[in-house]
Amino acid sequence: MSHPEATQPHSAGPLRPLPLIIFGSRWLQLPLYLGLIVAQCVYVFLFLKELWHLVAHSFDFSEQQIMLVVLGLIDVVMISNLLIMVIVGGYETFVSRLRLEGHPDQPEWLSHVNASVLKIKLAMAIIGISSIHLLRTFIEAGNIGIAGRTANYTETGVLLQTMIHVVFILSAIGIAWVDRMTLPAGKHH
């Protein structure tokens, strides 16, 4: 027969002053997350401005120009998604619980978020953003070397951007590999 005390969680007493200050210092991150919410508002404004630009010039733009504006819109959305992951995941991991259990709009990934999961999700989001930038570069790079057309990129710029993208991919693979190595045996998916 088990004792009720054994099944009850241990109630800790009040923290001593130094641990209380150290543990409470996590709340210093709150203004940082609030600042990222302001940055999110700026991205919403940028998205709406670019969308209006696309609609207003939809009859004047070439297919390539429309594609570049749409890729810009996708880029803004992906950066906005990255901001949400950092704001929600970072607050949940490092500051305080959001207490969203059972809420119909709770993101699926939030139920198992920790610093390691957040790092991998952020790395994947950065790769996605880099992919959009690289695609825009490749589309505009068609003007390199064509007489009478101005190119926004040089061959060296395209090569360097491609190399940076590859470094992002290798970094994400490295982060995932190190994370997998640190999991206890039997916990690999």
C-alpha positions as CSV (number, residue, x, y, z in Angstrom):
1,M,0.0,0.0,0.0
2,S,1.4,3.4,-0.9
3,H,1.4,6.4,1.3
4,P,-0.4,9.5,0.0
5,E,2.8,11.5,0.8
6,A,4.8,9.4,-1.6
7,T,2.5,10.1,-4.6
8,Q,2.1,13.8,-3.9
9,P,4.7,16.2,-5.6
10,H,7.2,17.6,-3.1
11,S,6.2,21.1,-2.1
12,A,9.3,23.2,-2.0
13,G,9.6,25.9,0.5
14,P,10.4,29.5,-0.4
15,L,13.7,30.0,-2.3
16,R,16.6,31.6,-0.5
17,P,17.4,35.2,-1.7
18,L,20.2,34.5,-4.1
19,P,18.5,31.6,-5.9
20,L,15.3,33.7,-6.0
21,I,17.1,36.6,-7.7
22,I,18.9,34.2,-10.1
23,F,15.6,32.4,-11.0
24,G,13.7,35.6,-11.2
25,S,16.2,37.1,-13.6
26,R,14.5,35.1,-16.4
27,W,11.8,37.8,-16.4
28,L,14.4,40.2,-17.8
29,Q,13.8,38.5,-21.2
30,L,10.2,39.7,-21.2
31,P,11.0,43.1,-22.8
32,L,13.0,41.2,-25.5
33,Y,9.9,39.1,-26.4
34,L,7.7,42.1,-26.3
35,G,10.1,43.9,-28.7
36,L,9.9,40.9,-31.1
37,I,6.1,41.3,-31.0
38,V,6.7,45.0,-32.2
39,A,9.0,43.6,-34.9
40,Q,6.2,41.3,-35.9
41,C,3.9,44.3,-36.3
42,V,6.5,45.9,-38.6
43,Y,6.6,42.7,-40.7
44,V,2.8,42.8,-41.0
45,F,2.9,46.4,-42.2
46,L,5.7,45.4,-44.7
47,F,3.6,42.5,-45.9
48,L,0.5,44.7,-46.5
49,K,2.6,47.4,-48.2
50,E,4.2,44.8,-50.6
51,L,0.8,43.2,-51.2
52,W,-0.7,46.5,-52.1
53,H,2.3,47.2,-54.4
54,L,1.6,43.9,-56.1
55,V,-2.1,44.5,-56.6
56,A,-1.6,48.1,-57.7
57,H,0.9,47.0,-60.4
58,S,-0.4,43.6,-61.3
59,F,-1.2,44.8,-64.9
60,D,2.1,46.6,-65.3
61,F,4.5,43.9,-64.0
62,S,6.1,41.2,-66.0
63,E,5.7,37.6,-64.8
64,Q,9.2,37.7,-63.4
65,Q,8.5,40.9,-61.5
66,I,5.3,39.4,-60.0
67,M,7.2,36.2,-59.1
68,L,9.9,38.3,-57.3
69,V,7.2,40.3,-55.3
70,V,5.4,37.0,-54.4
71,L,8.7,35.5,-53.2
72,G,9.2,38.7,-51.2
73,L,5.8,38.1,-49.6
74,I,6.7,34.5,-48.8
75,D,10.0,35.7,-47.3
76,V,8.1,38.1,-45.0
77,V,5.8,35.3,-43.9
78,M,8.6,32.9,-43.2
79,I,10.5,35.5,-41.2
80,S,7.2,36.2,-39.3
81,N,6.9,32.4,-38.6
82,L,10.5,32.5,-37.3
83,L,9.5,35.4,-35.0
84,I,6.5,33.5,-33.6
85,M,8.7,30.4,-33.0
86,V,11.2,32.5,-31.1
87,I,8.6,34.5,-29.2
88,V,6.3,31.6,-28.2
89,G,8.9,28.9,-27.9
90,G,11.5,31.0,-26.2
91,Y,9.0,32.4,-23.7
92,E,7.7,28.9,-22.9
93,T,11.2,27.5,-22.6
94,F,13.1,30.2,-20.8
95,V,10.6,32.4,-19.0
96,S,7.3,30.9,-18.0
97,R,4.6,28.4,-19.1
98,L,1.9,29.8,-21.3
99,R,-0.7,27.3,-19.9
100,L,-2.2,26.5,-23.3
101,E,-3.0,22.8,-22.6
102,G,-6.3,22.0,-24.1
103,H,-6.6,25.3,-26.0
104,P,-7.8,24.5,-29.6
105,D,-5.3,26.8,-31.1
106,Q,-2.2,25.5,-29.2
107,P,0.5,24.9,-31.8
108,E,1.3,21.1,-32.0
109,W,5.0,21.7,-31.6
110,L,4.6,23.7,-28.4
111,S,3.6,20.6,-26.4
112,H,7.1,19.1,-26.7
113,V,9.3,22.3,-27.1
114,N,12.6,22.5,-25.3
115,A,15.8,24.4,-26.1
116,S,17.0,21.5,-28.3
117,V,13.8,21.3,-30.3
118,L,13.7,25.1,-30.6
119,K,17.2,25.2,-32.0
120,I,16.4,22.6,-34.7
121,K,13.1,24.4,-35.7
122,L,14.9,27.7,-35.9
123,A,17.7,26.2,-38.0
124,M,15.1,24.8,-40.4
125,A,13.3,28.1,-40.6
126,I,16.6,29.9,-41.4
127,I,17.2,27.4,-44.2
128,G,13.7,28.1,-45.6
129,I,14.3,31.8,-45.5
130,S,17.7,31.4,-47.1
131,S,16.1,29.2,-49.8
132,I,13.7,31.9,-50.7
133,H,16.5,34.5,-50.9
134,L,18.6,32.2,-53.0
135,L,15.6,31.5,-55.4
136,R,15.1,35.3,-55.8
137,T,18.8,35.6,-56.5
138,F,18.8,32.9,-59.1
139,I,15.8,34.5,-60.8
140,E,17.4,37.9,-60.9
141,A,20.8,36.4,-61.8
142,G,19.5,35.7,-65.3
143,N,20.4,39.4,-66.1
144,I,24.1,38.8,-65.4
145,G,26.2,39.4,-68.5
146,I,23.3,40.4,-70.8
147,A,23.9,43.7,-72.5
148,G,21.4,46.5,-71.8
149,R,20.1,44.7,-68.6
150,T,21.2,45.7,-65.1
151,A,21.9,42.8,-62.8
152,N,21.5,43.3,-59.0
153,Y,24.0,40.5,-58.4
154,T,27.5,39.6,-59.6
155,E,28.6,36.0,-60.3
156,T,30.7,36.2,-57.1
157,G,27.6,37.4,-55.1
158,V,25.5,34.5,-56.4
159,L,28.3,32.0,-55.6
160,L,28.8,33.4,-52.1
161,Q,25.1,33.4,-51.3
162,T,24.9,29.7,-52.5
163,M,27.9,28.9,-50.2
164,I,26.3,30.6,-47.2
165,H,23.1,28.6,-47.9
166,V,25.1,25.3,-47.9
167,V,26.7,26.4,-44.6
168,F,23.2,26.9,-43.1
169,I,22.2,23.4,-44.2
170,L,25.4,21.8,-42.9
171,S,25.0,23.7,-39.6
172,A,21.4,22.4,-39.2
173,I,22.6,18.9,-39.9
174,G,25.3,19.3,-37.3
175,I,22.9,20.7,-34.7
176,A,20.5,17.8,-35.3
177,W,23.3,15.2,-35.2
178,V,24.7,16.6,-31.9
179,D,21.2,16.7,-30.5
180,R,20.6,13.1,-31.5
181,M,23.9,12.1,-30.0
182,T,23.0,13.6,-26.6
183,L,19.6,11.7,-26.4
184,P,19.7,8.7,-24.0
185,A,19.8,5.3,-25.8
186,G,16.3,4.1,-26.9
187,K,14.9,7.6,-27.3
188,H,15.8,8.0,-31.0
189,H,12.9,8.3,-33.4
